[in-house]
Amino acid sequence: MYTIPPQTTIGHIHLTVADLDRSLAFYQGILGFEITARYGPSAVFLSAGGYHHHIGLNTWQGVGVPPAPAGHAGLYHVAILYPTRAALATALRRLVDAAYPITGFADHGVSEALYLDDPDGNGVELYVDRPQSEWKYAADGSIAMVTEPLDVASLLALVEPTVE
């Protein structure tokens, strides 16, 4: 049976949004992605670290279109992997400082995650993986993921205090 090569990654997401500026205020202004290309008033590409794009945003379906209805097939959430626990902590601090609503927190054993919705109601998971050596496995060899409370205080303790 064919299996996909283990080096395969998911390169980018492209989202239909109702208001490009509102979405940029979230993805660029709060999360910190950088604009790599803009296509007039209807599309923008964003990245981390200069990649051509990790996120594409467009209003090609029309400015002001309603979000997809709940209870229908579609995107559940996009997951953005942070390189370190401290980087995830900084993202959390930025969300808190912006009074941006967070819908959940979880420790999955293999990762630590926070959950929120973007301005168009698309689910977003911000997470950091634990080292694979710390993962737990079931007797059958499968990964034993869990959903436990996240220690938010220890995460926020990683953020350097800002001096104003």
Buried (B, 14 or more C-beta within 10 A) or exposed (E): EEEEEEEEEEEBBEBBBBBBEBBBEBBBBBBEBBBBEEEEEBBBBBBBEEEEBBBBBBBEEEEEBEBBEEEEEEEEBBBBBBEEBBBBBBBBBBBEEEEBEBEEBBBBBBBBBBBBBBBBEBBBBBBBBBEEEEBEEEEEEEEEEEEEEBEBEEBEEBBEEEEE
